Each structure stands twice: as C-alpha cells, then as structure tokens.
C-alpha cells in the first residue's frame, strides 16, 4: 500500500449537520498496477480534517500508461460551521478546501 496524490477535489454544497458529508477526489495512477484502496480520514479537531488517499500496488507486469481515477470519499457527520479539508499527497504537497455545513 502507498499513499497517492490527488489532482482535484469536488466539494458539493448543501450539507447540514444531519447529512453524511462526502467529497469526490480525482487523480492519475502512474501505471496499471495501482488500484484505489481507501481514504484515511483524521479529524484533528471539530473543524479541521486531514484526508490521505491510499492505493494498493500489485507486483508483476503492469500496463505502463497513466490511469485516471475518481472516487467518492465519505467523511461522516460534521458540526454546523466552516470546515477545512486538508488532502495530504504523500510528497509534502497538499490540496486544501473549505466546506460550509449549515
């Protein structure tokens, strides 16, 4: 398993404190041996959330082409207010988005 980078994040609007919050992440796998595994979500406090995307890498012959991916990441229920979503890329870079929960 390896931590992978993401290129973009779509943050839908209209969530309230009773909603299950989610975002859609996208990126590009380096080759055909990479497969989406999961997202690890760490709630650092009530309004700051850190997300890491994890892929599994199989050994052996790989199709050597860039493979785009897009996945829905469920984050759970959030309190009312402005939240910061911090997406770690594994190479020191990150993507940060804000989300308002009504």
Buried (B, 14 or more C-beta within 10 A) or exposed (E): EEEBBBEEBEBEEEBEEEBEBBBEBEBBBBEBBBEBBEBEBEEEEEBEBBBBBBBEBEEEEBEEEEBEBEBEBEBEEBEEEEBBBBBBBBEEEBBEBEBEBE
